[in-house]
Amino acid sequence: MRPSTFKTLEQKRVSISAKRQITIPQKFYAELGFERDAICTMTDGMLIIEPMTRMSGGEFAENILADLIAEGYAGQELLINFKRRQAEIRPAVESLLEQARDAANGNGEYAGYDDIFDSEE
């Protein structure tokens, strides 16, 4: 049974191959903005397939602008610094993800639960 939050506008039947692959109908693919990757979510007996959105750095634009304005930037100087800081977001996130992968694999420096929450004696 579909949750009441979903409104069925259009359905198409798709086949599942022996390798568990499906083809997204062209109309759905185009209208929903699919590219190379999708997110699959299983909930309440349903599989939801959504286009994966790429991080562009725009997610933090409002925060970056607020910080720069608070720092006193305006005009062309504001624009230059906004572009620079926005370009720094993706490398910073990629670095954090790499550190998290290293920590998950037991490599590199990391803090464990006891390091953070251990009571001092």
N, C-alpha and C positions, 0 to 999 in steps of 0.2 A: 504494500500500500504506500502511495506517495505521501510525503509530508505535505501539509496544507500550504507550506511556504513555497512549494514548487508549483508553477503554473505550466501545464503542458501546452505548448504552442504548436509544436510540430514534432512528429516522431518518424523515424525511419528504421527499418529492420536492417541489421548488419550481421554478417556471418563471422564466425570465429574459426580461424584456421587451426590446423593440427598443432601449430606452434603457439597457439593462444593469441594470435594477432587479429586485430580488427582494422578495417579501413573506415576512417571518419568520412561521412558523406561530404562531398565538395562544398555544398552550400553551407553546412555547419562549420566546416573548416575555415572557409573564407569569412563568414559573418562573425564568428567568435574570435578570429585573429590568431589561430594556431600557427606556430612556426615549427621548430624542430622538436620541442619538448612539451610534455603535458604532465599535469599532476593528476594522479588517480587517488581518490579517496573512497574508502569503504565505510558506509554508515547506514544503519538500519536496513540491512539487506540490499542496499543499492551500491552501485559503483558509479561515482561521479568523475567524469573526465573533463578537466578544465585546461585551457591554454596556460602555459607557464609564462609569467611575465618576467622579463629581464630587469635587473636592477640597473638603472641608468644614473643613479646619484640624485635624481630629481626628488626622491623620497624625503630628502633632508633639506630641500631648497628653502623652505620657510625658516627652519632653524638657522641655517647658514646666514640668510639675510638678516635675521634678527640679531645674531651675534655681531655681524659686520656693522650694522647700524649702531648698535650699542658701543662698538669700538670707535665710532665717529667717522666711518667711511661714508662718502656720498659721491654722486656723479660717476665719472669715468673710473675713479679709483675704486668705488664700490663694485662696479662691473668687473674690473680686472681681478680683484680679490675674490669675488664670488665665483668666477670661472676657475680660478686656481684651487680654491677649497673644494669645489664640487668635483674637480678632477682627482682629488686626493681620496675621495670616499672609497671607490672600488678597490684600489690597492690596499687600503687599510683593512677593509672587510676581508679581502683575500688573505692577507697576512694573519688576521685573527683565525680564519678557518684553518689555515695551515698549522698554526700553533695548536688549535683544538685537535686536529688529526694526529699531530705528534703526541700530544698528551694522552689521547685515547689509545695510542699504540705503545704507551709507556716510554716514549722518547722525549728528550728535551726537558726543560724545567716546567714544573707545574705544581700547584698547591692542591693537596687533597682535603677532604672534609675535616680531618683532625687538625690539619695545619690552620684552617680558618676558624673552626669552632671549638677547638680544644681549650679547656679552661686552664688558666695559668695556676701553677702550684706555688 
